[in-house]
Amino acid sequence: MTIRKPSKKGRAIVETDTDGGYVMSEKDIEESAHVKKFDKFIVDIKAIHEAKMQTRNIH
């Protein structure tokens, strides 16, 4: 592992199940269906999980 000083400010997580990217930043960003702030990540993961559980209960 490498530690860099100063550390980079921008962070992004790309998730294939949600078909989008999540940005961790204190700066305002223009959100869309595919680019969201990180606070939406958990909400989207829960929705995916619930949808998969619903699909399993139907079959």
PDB file of N, CA, C, O and CB in Angstrom:
ATOM      1  N   MET A   1       0.846  -1.166   0.000  1.00  0.00           N
ATOM      2  CA  MET A   1       0.000   0.000   0.000  1.00  0.00           C
ATOM      3  C   MET A   1       0.893   1.230   0.000  1.00  0.00           C
ATOM      4  O   MET A   1       1.940   1.257   0.646  1.00  0.00           O
ATOM      5  CB  MET A   1      -0.963  -0.003   1.213  1.00  0.00           C
ATOM      6  N   THR A   2       0.468   2.231  -0.724  1.00  0.00           N
ATOM      7  CA  THR A   2       1.215   3.473  -0.816  1.00  0.00           C
ATOM      8  C   THR A   2       0.401   4.598  -0.215  1.00  0.00           C
ATOM      9  O   THR A   2      -0.796   4.717  -0.478  1.00  0.00           O
ATOM     10  CB  THR A   2       1.585   3.788  -2.273  1.00  0.00           C
ATOM     11  N   ILE A   3       1.039   5.410   0.580  1.00  0.00           N
ATOM     12  CA  ILE A   3       0.373   6.578   1.157  1.00  0.00           C
ATOM     13  C   ILE A   3       0.895   7.808   0.442  1.00  0.00           C
ATOM     14  O   ILE A   3       2.104   8.017   0.336  1.00  0.00           O
ATOM     15  CB  ILE A   3       0.613   6.677   2.705  1.00  0.00           C
ATOM     16  N   ARG A   4      -0.028   8.619  -0.046  1.00  0.00           N
ATOM     17  CA  ARG A   4       0.357   9.829  -0.766  1.00  0.00           C
ATOM     18  C   ARG A   4      -0.108  11.046   0.002  1.00  0.00           C
ATOM     19  O   ARG A   4      -1.237  11.091   0.490  1.00  0.00           O
ATOM     20  CB  ARG A   4      -0.224   9.836  -2.192  1.00  0.00           C
ATOM     21  N   LYS A   5       0.764  12.028   0.107  1.00  0.00           N
ATOM     22  CA  LYS A   5       0.408  13.273   0.776  1.00  0.00           C
ATOM     23  C   LYS A   5       0.719  14.421  -0.144  1.00  0.00           C
ATOM     24  O   LYS A   5       1.853  14.481  -0.617  1.00  0.00           O
ATOM     25  CB  LYS A   5       1.153  13.428   2.116  1.00  0.00           C
ATOM     26  N   PRO A   6      -0.155  15.322  -0.440  1.00  0.00           N
ATOM     27  CA  PRO A   6      -1.552  15.275   0.026  1.00  0.00           C
ATOM     28  C   PRO A   6      -2.335  14.230  -0.755  1.00  0.00           C
ATOM     29  O   PRO A   6      -2.027  13.938  -1.910  1.00  0.00           O
ATOM     30  CB  PRO A   6      -2.228  16.661  -0.116  1.00  0.00           C
ATOM     31  N   SER A   7      -3.349  13.675  -0.105  1.00  0.00           N
ATOM     32  CA  SER A   7      -4.146  12.653  -0.778  1.00  0.00           C
ATOM     33  C   SER A   7      -5.035  13.292  -1.838  1.00  0.00           C
ATOM     34  O   SER A   7      -5.332  14.486  -1.789  1.00  0.00           O
ATOM     35  CB  SER A   7      -5.000  11.870   0.240  1.00  0.00           C
ATOM     36  N   LYS A   8      -5.444  12.483  -2.777  1.00  0.00           N
ATOM     37  CA  LYS A   8      -6.344  12.962  -3.809  1.00  0.00           C
ATOM     38  C   LYS A   8      -7.695  13.268  -3.172  1.00  0.00           C
ATOM     39  O   LYS A   8      -8.123  12.564  -2.258  1.00  0.00           O
ATOM     40  CB  LYS A   8      -6.486  11.923  -4.957  1.00  0.00           C
ATOM     41  N   LYS A   9      -8.358  14.298  -3.643  1.00  0.00           N
ATOM     42  CA  LYS A   9      -9.648  14.689  -3.073  1.00  0.00           C
ATOM     43  C   LYS A   9     -10.814  13.904  -3.655  1.00  0.00           C
ATOM     44  O   LYS A   9     -11.717  13.521  -2.911  1.00  0.00           O
ATOM     45  CB  LYS A   9      -9.878  16.160  -3.290  1.00  0.00           C
ATOM     46  N   GLY A  10     -10.825  13.651  -4.963  1.00  0.00           N
ATOM     47  CA  GLY A  10     -11.967  13.013  -5.602  1.00  0.00           C
ATOM     48  C   GLY A  10     -11.980  11.513  -5.403  1.00  0.00           C
ATOM     49  O   GLY A  10     -10.934  10.866  -5.452  1.00  0.00           O
ATOM     50  N   ARG A  11     -13.142  10.965  -5.183  1.00  0.00           N
ATOM     51  CA  ARG A  11     -13.309   9.521  -5.049  1.00  0.00           C
ATOM     52  C   ARG A  11     -14.560   9.128  -5.813  1.00  0.00           C
ATOM     53  O   ARG A  11     -15.543   9.870  -5.825  1.00  0.00           O
ATOM     54  CB  ARG A  11     -13.401   9.085  -3.545  1.00  0.00           C
ATOM     55  N   ALA A  12     -14.531   7.979  -6.443  1.00  0.00           N
ATOM     56  CA  ALA A  12     -15.706   7.474  -7.148  1.00  0.00           C
ATOM     57  C   ALA A  12     -15.753   5.964  -7.014  1.00  0.00           C
ATOM     58  O   ALA A  12     -14.718   5.297  -7.003  1.00  0.00           O
ATOM     59  CB  ALA A  12     -15.687   7.891  -8.641  1.00  0.00           C
ATOM     60  N   ILE A  13     -16.945   5.439  -6.913  1.00  0.00           N
ATOM     61  CA  ILE A  13     -17.174   4.003  -6.883  1.00  0.00           C
ATOM     62  C   ILE A  13     -18.087   3.689  -8.063  1.00  0.00           C
ATOM     63  O   ILE A  13     -19.128   4.322  -8.235  1.00  0.00           O
ATOM     64  CB  ILE A  13     -17.803   3.530  -5.504  1.00  0.00           C
ATOM     65  N   VAL A  14     -17.699   2.724  -8.862  1.00  0.00           N
ATOM     66  CA  VAL A  14     -18.527   2.321  -9.986  1.00  0.00           C
ATOM     67  C   VAL A  14     -19.080   0.946  -9.660  1.00  0.00           C
ATOM     68  O   VAL A  14     -18.330   0.033  -9.314  1.00  0.00           O
ATOM     69  CB  VAL A  14     -17.722   2.316 -11.335  1.00  0.00           C
ATOM     70  N   GLU A  15     -20.374   0.803  -9.769  1.00  0.00           N
ATOM     71  CA  GLU A  15     -21.046  -0.432  -9.400  1.00  0.00           C
ATOM     72  C   GLU A  15     -21.794  -0.979 -10.615  1.00  0.00           C
ATOM     73  O   GLU A  15     -22.647  -0.295 -11.180  1.00  0.00           O
ATOM     74  CB  GLU A  15     -22.016  -0.201  -8.210  1.00  0.00           C
ATOM     75  N   THR A  16     -21.477  -2.206 -11.015  1.00  0.00           N
ATOM     76  CA  THR A  16     -22.105  -2.762 -12.212  1.00  0.00           C
ATOM     77  C   THR A  16     -23.571  -3.108 -11.989  1.00  0.00           C
ATOM     78  O   THR A  16     -24.377  -2.971 -12.909  1.00  0.00           O
ATOM     79  CB  THR A  16     -21.356  -3.995 -12.665  1.00  0.00           C
ATOM     80  N   ASP A  17     -23.935  -3.549 -10.795  1.00  0.00           N
ATOM     81  CA  ASP A  17     -25.337  -3.905 -10.539  1.00  0.00           C
ATOM     82  C   ASP A  17     -26.257  -2.691 -10.611  1.00  0.00           C
ATOM     83  O   ASP A  17     -27.417  -2.813 -11.003  1.00  0.00           O
ATOM     84  CB  ASP A  17     -25.470  -4.566  -9.172  1.00  0.00           C
ATOM     85  N   THR A  18     -25.752  -1.538 -10.239  1.00  0.00           N
ATOM     86  CA  THR A  18     -26.580  -0.333 -10.280  1.00  0.00           C
ATOM     87  C   THR A  18     -26.423   0.420 -11.590  1.00  0.00           C
ATOM     88  O   THR A  18     -27.116   1.410 -11.828  1.00  0.00           O
ATOM     89  CB  THR A  18     -26.232   0.580  -9.122  1.00  0.00           C
ATOM     90  N   ASP A  19     -25.513  -0.046 -12.441  1.00  0.00           N
ATOM     91  CA  ASP A  19     -25.259   0.576 -13.743  1.00  0.00           C
ATOM     92  C   ASP A  19     -24.937   2.056 -13.593  1.00  0.00           C
ATOM     93  O   ASP A  19     -25.461   2.900 -14.321  1.00  0.00           O
ATOM     94  CB  ASP A  19     -26.466   0.396 -14.665  1.00  0.00           C
ATOM     95  N   GLY A  20     -24.064   2.356 -12.633  1.00  0.00           N
ATOM     96  CA  GLY A  20     -23.733   3.758 -12.450  1.00  0.00           C
ATOM     97  C   GLY A  20     -22.510   3.961 -11.584  1.00  0.00           C
ATOM     98  O   GLY A  20     -21.843   3.011 -11.175  1.00  0.00           O
ATOM     99  N   GLY A  21     -22.240   5.205 -11.320  1.00  0.00           N
ATOM    100  CA  GLY A  21     -21.111   5.576 -10.490  1.00  0.00           C
ATOM    101  C   GLY A  21     -21.570   6.424  -9.328  1.00  0.00           C
ATOM    102  O   GLY A  21     -22.557   7.152  -9.432  1.00  0.00           O
ATOM    103  N   TYR A  22     -20.858   6.331  -8.226  1.00  0.00           N
ATOM    104  CA  TYR A  22     -21.175   7.081  -7.018  1.00  0.00           C
ATOM    105  C   TYR A  22     -19.960   7.909  -6.642  1.00  0.00           C
ATOM    106  O   TYR A  22     -18.850   7.383  -6.548  1.00  0.00           O
ATOM    107  CB  TYR A  22     -21.593   6.134  -5.853  1.00  0.00           C
ATOM    108  N   VAL A  23     -20.161   9.182  -6.430  1.00  0.00           N
ATOM    109  CA  VAL A  23     -19.078  10.118  -6.185  1.00  0.00           C
ATOM    110  C   VAL A  23     -19.086  10.537  -4.717  1.00  0.00           C
ATOM    111  O   VAL A  23     -20.118  10.938  -4.178  1.00  0.00           O
ATOM    112  CB  VAL A  23     -19.199  11.351  -7.109  1.00  0.00           C
ATOM    113  N   MET A  24     -17.910  10.436  -4.075  1.00  0.00           N
ATOM    114  CA  MET A  24     -17.756  10.934  -2.713  1.00  0.00           C
ATOM    115  C   MET A  24     -17.022  12.261  -2.802  1.00  0.00           C
ATOM    116  O   MET A  24     -15.825  12.307  -3.087  1.00  0.00           O
ATOM    117  CB  MET A  24     -16.985   9.908  -1.798  1.00  0.00           C
ATOM    118  N   SER A  25     -17.751  13.334  -2.555  1.00  0.00           N
ATOM    119  CA  SER A  25     -17.167  14.663  -2.657  1.00  0.00           C
ATOM    120  C   SER A  25     -18.011  15.639  -1.860  1.00  0.00           C
ATOM    121  O   SER A  25     -19.229  15.490  -1.761  1.00  0.00           O
ATOM    122  CB  SER A  25     -17.055  15.110  -4.132  1.00  0.00           C
ATOM    123  N   GLU A  26     -17.360  16.629  -1.299  1.00  0.00           N
ATOM    124  CA  GLU A  26     -18.094  17.683  -0.615  1.00  0.00           C
ATOM    125  C   GLU A  26     -18.589  18.739  -1.601  1.00  0.00           C
ATOM    126  O   GLU A  26     -19.436  19.567  -1.264  1.00  0.00           O
ATOM    127  CB  GLU A  26     -17.216  18.331   0.455  1.00  0.00           C
ATOM    128  N   LYS A  27     -18.058  18.703  -2.813  1.00  0.00           N
ATOM    129  CA  LYS A  27     -18.480  19.644  -3.836  1.00  0.00           C
ATOM    130  C   LYS A  27     -19.812  19.200  -4.435  1.00  0.00           C
ATOM    131  O   LYS A  27     -20.119  18.009  -4.482  1.00  0.00           O
ATOM    132  CB  LYS A  27     -17.406  19.772  -4.932  1.00  0.00           C
ATOM    133  N   ASP A  28     -20.590  20.167  -4.888  1.00  0.00           N
ATOM    134  CA  ASP A  28     -21.831  19.845  -5.569  1.00  0.00           C
ATOM    135  C   ASP A  28     -21.528  19.254  -6.934  1.00  0.00           C
ATOM    136  O   ASP A  28     -20.635  19.719  -7.642  1.00  0.00           O
ATOM    137  CB  ASP A  28     -22.721  21.089  -5.702  1.00  0.00           C
ATOM    138  N   ILE A  29     -22.279  18.226  -7.294  1.00  0.00           N
ATOM    139  CA  ILE A  29     -22.150  17.636  -8.615  1.00  0.00           C
ATOM    140  C   ILE A  29     -23.527  17.600  -9.246  1.00  0.00           C
ATOM    141  O   ILE A  29     -24.543  17.645  -8.553  1.00  0.00           O
ATOM    142  CB  ILE A  29     -21.521  16.214  -8.548  1.00  0.00           C
ATOM    143  N   GLU A  30     -23.553  17.518 -10.559  1.00  0.00           N
ATOM    144  CA  GLU A  30     -24.813  17.368 -11.263  1.00  0.00           C
ATOM    145  C   GLU A  30     -25.119  15.878 -11.326  1.00  0.00           C
ATOM    146  O   GLU A  30     -24.456  15.131 -12.046  1.00  0.00           O
ATOM    147  CB  GLU A  30     -24.758  18.009 -12.696  1.00  0.00           C
ATOM    148  N   GLU A  31     -26.131  15.448 -10.566  1.00  0.00           N
ATOM    149  CA  GLU A  31     -26.477  14.038 -10.509  1.00  0.00           C
ATOM    150  C   GLU A  31     -27.367  13.657 -11.690  1.00  0.00           C
ATOM    151  O   GLU A  31     -28.075  14.490 -12.255  1.00  0.00           O
ATOM    152  CB  GLU A  31     -27.176  13.710  -9.184  1.00  0.00           C
ATOM    153  N   SER A  32     -27.308  12.376 -12.043  1.00  0.00           N
ATOM    154  CA  SER A  32     -28.181  11.817 -13.072  1.00  0.00           C
ATOM    155  C   SER A  32     -28.539  10.394 -12.645  1.00  0.00           C
ATOM    156  O   SER A  32     -28.193   9.973 -11.541  1.00  0.00           O
ATOM    157  CB  SER A  32     -27.490  11.837 -14.494  1.00  0.00           C
ATOM    158  N   ALA A  33     -29.215   9.669 -13.493  1.00  0.00           N
ATOM    159  CA  ALA A  33     -29.564   8.283 -13.177  1.00  0.00           C
ATOM    160  C   ALA A  33     -28.322   7.401 -13.060  1.00  0.00           C
ATOM    161  O   ALA A  33     -28.360   6.361 -12.403  1.00  0.00           O
ATOM    162  CB  ALA A  33     -30.503   7.720 -14.243  1.00  0.00           C
ATOM    163  N   HIS A  34     -27.220   7.811 -13.696  1.00  0.00           N
ATOM    164  CA  HIS A  34     -26.003   6.991 -13.704  1.00  0.00           C
ATOM    165  C   HIS A  34     -24.855   7.576 -12.890  1.00  0.00           C
ATOM    166  O   HIS A  34     -23.857   6.891 -12.663  1.00  0.00           O
ATOM    167  CB  HIS A  34     -25.547   6.792 -15.113  1.00  0.00           C
ATOM    168  N   VAL A  35     -24.970   8.799 -12.454  1.00  0.00           N
ATOM    169  CA  VAL A  35     -23.938   9.428 -11.621  1.00  0.00           C
ATOM    170  C   VAL A  35     -24.643  10.077 -10.436  1.00  0.00           C
ATOM    171  O   VAL A  35     -25.434  11.008 -10.591  1.00  0.00           O
ATOM    172  CB  VAL A  35     -23.089  10.489 -12.436  1.00  0.00           C
ATOM    173  N   LYS A  36     -24.332   9.555  -9.239  1.00  0.00           N
ATOM    174  CA  LYS A  36     -25.001  10.029  -8.026  1.00  0.00           C
ATOM    175  C   LYS A  36     -23.979  10.262  -6.926  1.00  0.00           C
ATOM    176  O   LYS A  36     -22.860   9.753  -6.984  1.00  0.00           O
ATOM    177  CB  LYS A  36     -26.073   9.021  -7.559  1.00  0.00           C
ATOM    178  N   LYS A  37     -24.373  11.030  -5.933  1.00  0.00           N
ATOM    179  CA  LYS A  37     -23.525  11.184  -4.759  1.00  0.00           C
ATOM    180  C   LYS A  37     -23.569   9.892  -3.947  1.00  0.00           C
ATOM    181  O   LYS A  37     -24.532   9.129  -4.029  1.00  0.00           O
ATOM    182  CB  LYS A  37     -23.976  12.402  -3.896  1.00  0.00           C
ATOM    183  N   PHE A  38     -22.532   9.658  -3.173  1.00  0.00           N
ATOM    184  CA  PHE A  38     -22.365   8.392  -2.462  1.00  0.00           C
ATOM    185  C   PHE A  38     -23.501   8.089  -1.491  1.00  0.00           C
ATOM    186  O   PHE A  38     -23.774   6.921  -1.216  1.00  0.00           O
ATOM    187  CB  PHE A  38     -21.065   8.401  -1.715  1.00  0.00           C
ATOM    188  N   ASP A  39     -24.167   9.109  -0.968  1.00  0.00           N
ATOM    189  CA  ASP A  39     -25.242   8.855  -0.004  1.00  0.00           C
ATOM    190  C   ASP A  39     -26.399   8.058  -0.611  1.00  0.00           C
ATOM    191  O   ASP A  39     -27.214   7.507   0.129  1.00  0.00           O
ATOM    192  CB  ASP A  39     -25.764  10.173   0.542  1.00  0.00           C
ATOM    193  N   LYS A  40     -26.484   7.987  -1.926  1.00  0.00           N
ATOM    194  CA  LYS A  40     -27.541   7.219  -2.599  1.00  0.00           C
ATOM    195  C   LYS A  40     -27.140   5.747  -2.791  1.00  0.00           C
ATOM    196  O   LYS A  40     -27.984   4.927  -3.151  1.00  0.00           O
ATOM    197  CB  LYS A  40     -27.866   7.855  -3.965  1.00  0.00           C
ATOM    198  N   PHE A  41     -25.879   5.405  -2.559  1.00  0.00           N
ATOM    199  CA  PHE A  41     -25.373   4.058  -2.804  1.00  0.00           C
ATOM    200  C   PHE A  41     -26.117   3.005  -1.984  1.00  0.00           C
ATOM    201  O   PHE A  41     -26.591   2.017  -2.544  1.00  0.00           O
ATOM    202  CB  PHE A  41     -23.889   3.997  -2.491  1.00  0.00           C
ATOM    203  N   ILE A  42     -26.227   3.195  -0.684  1.00  0.00           N
ATOM    204  CA  ILE A  42     -26.882   2.209   0.185  1.00  0.00           C
ATOM    205  C   ILE A  42     -28.349   2.058  -0.195  1.00  0.00           C
ATOM    206  O   ILE A  42     -28.869   0.943  -0.218  1.00  0.00           O
ATOM    207  CB  ILE A  42     -26.756   2.619   1.668  1.00  0.00           C
ATOM    208  N   VAL A  43     -29.017   3.163  -0.492  1.00  0.00           N
ATOM    209  CA  VAL A  43     -30.423   3.118  -0.893  1.00  0.00           C
ATOM    210  C   VAL A  43     -30.582   2.264  -2.157  1.00  0.00           C
ATOM    211  O   VAL A  43     -31.493   1.440  -2.237  1.00  0.00           O
ATOM    212  CB  VAL A  43     -30.968   4.553  -1.134  1.00  0.00           C
ATOM    213  N   ASP A  44     -29.706   2.458  -3.134  1.00  0.00           N
ATOM    214  CA  ASP A  44     -29.784   1.696  -4.377  1.00  0.00           C
ATOM    215  C   ASP A  44     -29.475   0.219  -4.157  1.00  0.00           C
ATOM    216  O   ASP A  44     -30.136  -0.640  -4.741  1.00  0.00           O
ATOM    217  CB  ASP A  44     -28.828   2.276  -5.406  1.00  0.00           C
ATOM    218  N   ILE A  45     -28.487  -0.088  -3.331  1.00  0.00           N
ATOM    219  CA  ILE A  45     -28.146  -1.490  -3.040  1.00  0.00           C
ATOM    220  C   ILE A  45     -29.314  -2.184  -2.342  1.00  0.00           C
ATOM    221  O   ILE A  45     -29.630  -3.329  -2.664  1.00  0.00           O
ATOM    222  CB  ILE A  45     -26.868  -1.574  -2.160  1.00  0.00           C
ATOM    223  N   LYS A  46     -29.960  -1.506  -1.391  1.00  0.00           N
ATOM    224  CA  LYS A  46     -31.129  -2.086  -0.716  1.00  0.00           C
ATOM    225  C   LYS A  46     -32.247  -2.355  -1.710  1.00  0.00           C
ATOM    226  O   LYS A  46     -32.903  -3.394  -1.631  1.00  0.00           O
ATOM    227  CB  LYS A  46     -31.630  -1.153   0.400  1.00  0.00           C
ATOM    228  N   ALA A  47     -32.476  -1.441  -2.642  1.00  0.00           N
ATOM    229  CA  ALA A  47     -33.528  -1.622  -3.646  1.00  0.00           C
ATOM    230  C   ALA A  47     -33.221  -2.826  -4.539  1.00  0.00           C
ATOM    231  O   ALA A  47     -34.125  -3.590  -4.875  1.00  0.00           O
ATOM    232  CB  ALA A  47     -33.683  -0.347  -4.503  1.00  0.00           C
ATOM    233  N   ILE A  48     -31.971  -2.999  -4.920  1.00  0.00           N
ATOM    234  CA  ILE A  48     -31.582  -4.160  -5.731  1.00  0.00           C
ATOM    235  C   ILE A  48     -31.816  -5.448  -4.957  1.00  0.00           C
ATOM    236  O   ILE A  48     -32.344  -6.418  -5.500  1.00  0.00           O
ATOM    237  CB  ILE A  48     -30.101  -4.059  -6.160  1.00  0.00           C
ATOM    238  N   HIS A  49     -31.426  -5.457  -3.693  1.00  0.00           N
ATOM    239  CA  HIS A  49     -31.602  -6.641  -2.852  1.00  0.00           C
ATOM    240  C   HIS A  49     -33.084  -6.980  -2.704  1.00  0.00           C
ATOM    241  O   HIS A  49     -33.471  -8.140  -2.839  1.00  0.00           O
ATOM    242  CB  HIS A  49     -30.964  -6.418  -1.466  1.00  0.00           C
ATOM    243  N   GLU A  50     -33.909  -5.978  -2.429  1.00  0.00           N
ATOM    244  CA  GLU A  50     -35.348  -6.214  -2.275  1.00  0.00           C
ATOM    245  C   GLU A  50     -35.963  -6.734  -3.569  1.00  0.00           C
ATOM    246  O   GLU A  50     -36.821  -7.615  -3.533  1.00  0.00           O
ATOM    247  CB  GLU A  50     -36.058  -4.927  -1.839  1.00  0.00           C
ATOM    248  N   ALA A  51     -35.538  -6.202  -4.707  1.00  0.00           N
ATOM    249  CA  ALA A  51     -36.053  -6.661  -5.993  1.00  0.00           C
ATOM    250  C   ALA A  51     -35.672  -8.121  -6.241  1.00  0.00           C
ATOM    251  O   ALA A  51     -36.483  -8.898  -6.744  1.00  0.00           O
ATOM    252  CB  ALA A  51     -35.526  -5.773  -7.129  1.00  0.00           C
ATOM    253  N   LYS A  52     -34.439  -8.492  -5.889  1.00  0.00           N
ATOM    254  CA  LYS A  52     -34.015  -9.883  -6.064  1.00  0.00           C
ATOM    255  C   LYS A  52     -34.793 -10.811  -5.134  1.00  0.00           C
ATOM    256  O   LYS A  52     -35.131 -11.931  -5.517  1.00  0.00           O
ATOM    257  CB  LYS A  52     -32.507 -10.021  -5.806  1.00  0.00           C
ATOM    258  N   MET A  53     -35.075 -10.357  -3.930  1.00  0.00           N
ATOM    259  CA  MET A  53     -35.852 -11.167  -2.985  1.00  0.00           C
ATOM    260  C   MET A  53     -37.279 -11.349  -3.495  1.00  0.00           C
ATOM    261  O   MET A  53     -37.845 -12.435  -3.368  1.00  0.00           O
ATOM    262  CB  MET A  53     -35.862 -10.511  -1.581  1.00  0.00           C
ATOM    263  N   GLN A  54     -37.861 -10.309  -4.066  1.00  0.00           N
ATOM    264  CA  GLN A  54     -39.204 -10.390  -4.639  1.00  0.00           C
ATOM    265  C   GLN A  54     -39.227 -11.413  -5.782  1.00  0.00           C
ATOM    266  O   GLN A  54     -40.163 -12.205  -5.897  1.00  0.00           O
ATOM    267  CB  GLN A  54     -39.667  -8.994  -5.147  1.00  0.00           C
ATOM    268  N   THR A  55     -38.192 -11.388  -6.620  1.00  0.00           N
ATOM    269  CA  THR A  55     -38.108 -12.325  -7.742  1.00  0.00           C
ATOM    270  C   THR A  55     -38.025 -13.760  -7.230  1.00  0.00           C
ATOM    271  O   THR A  55     -38.652 -14.652  -7.801  1.00  0.00           O
ATOM    272  CB  THR A  55     -36.887 -12.003  -8.631  1.00  0.00           C
ATOM    273  N   ARG A  56     -37.280 -13.990  -6.188  1.00  0.00           N
ATOM    274  CA  ARG A  56     -37.147 -15.334  -5.622  1.00  0.00           C
ATOM    275  C   ARG A  56     -38.465 -15.802  -5.022  1.00  0.00           C
ATOM    276  O   ARG A  56     -38.787 -16.986  -5.114  1.00  0.00           O
ATOM    277  CB  ARG A  56     -36.042 -15.363  -4.557  1.00  0.00           C
ATOM    278  N   ASN A  57     -39.234 -14.909  -4.412  1.00  0.00           N
ATOM    279  CA  ASN A  57     -40.498 -15.283  -3.793  1.00  0.00           C
ATOM    280  C   ASN A  57     -41.572 -15.602  -4.823  1.00  0.00           C
ATOM    281  O   ASN A  57     -42.503 -16.352  -4.530  1.00  0.00           O
ATOM    282  CB  ASN A  57     -40.975 -14.177  -2.885  1.00  0.00           C
ATOM    283  N   ILE A  58     -41.458 -15.043  -6.028  1.00  0.00           N
ATOM    284  CA  ILE A  58     -42.439 -15.293  -7.078  1.00  0.00           C
ATOM    285  C   ILE A  58     -42.263 -16.686  -7.656  1.00  0.00           C
ATOM    286  O   ILE A  58     -43.245 -17.367  -7.948  1.00  0.00           O
ATOM    287  CB  ILE A  58     -42.324 -14.244  -8.183  1.00  0.00           C
ATOM    288  N   HIS A  59     -41.018 -17.113  -7.822  1.00  0.00           N
ATOM    289  CA  HIS A  59     -40.750 -18.419  -8.449  1.00  0.00           C
ATOM    290  C   HIS A  59     -40.880 -19.489  -7.444  1.00  0.00           C
ATOM    291  O   HIS A  59     -40.696 -20.663  -7.765  1.00  0.00           O
ATOM    292  CB  HIS A  59     -39.371 -18.473  -9.083  1.00  0.00           C
TER     293      HIS A  59
END
